[in-house]
Amino acid sequence: MQAAVMPEMSEQQMEAVVKPAWISGEFGKIYEEHSQCIYYLALRLLGDPTQAQDATHDVFLKAFRKMDQFRGEAGIRTWLYRITINHCQNLQGSWHARHMFSNADDAVWETAGTVSDDPLRVLETKELGQRIQQTLEKLSEEYRLLLLLVADQEMSYDEIGKLTDQSADAVRGKLHRARKSFAALFRKSA
């Protein structure tokens, strides 16, 4: 059996083959740049700060393990969001999620105010945040996801379309219906 003949490679080319991006410290930059957005997306999808924090860590662990499979066809942010959405949907569909009640406190909404806010303003902000979250939870999973991606993550219709395997026009139409549905439900919660 004859050994495979490898074309001559420069040291830099060889390093690129042997040294994936996450070893060179690039993954740390990716984490720093995107971890907060991933956390907020997970928080909105799961509704529990502790679960969202755990999900964020799980997402980056999965991304770290699969970094060599990232093809670059979409942006890194889109790839991470896809992992987050899939992971959160898996968590919501698990036996544990269907049979356990959250004992998480309302820390996310309690910390919404600043020190300079008066107590009444802090309470109003907390109540509004709770109403928004409760209304989002009443929407279908697809509508909730689309609203979160466009509002919280400020993604374009094209980016959302790539992420959800839809055309930008389909996303636009569904977002219109999702906004109308959210508004109707939000009015009823007053």
Secondary structure, DSSP 8 states (H G I E B T S, - for coil): ----------HHHHHHHHS-TTTTTHHHHHHHHHHHHHHHHHHHHH--HHHHHHHHHHHHHHHHHHGGG--SSS-HHHHHHHHHHHHHHHHHHSHHHHH------SHHHHTTS-TTS-HHHHHHHHHHHHHHHHHHHHS-HHHHHHHIIIIIS---HHHHHHHHT--HHHHHHHHHHHHHHHHHHHHHT-
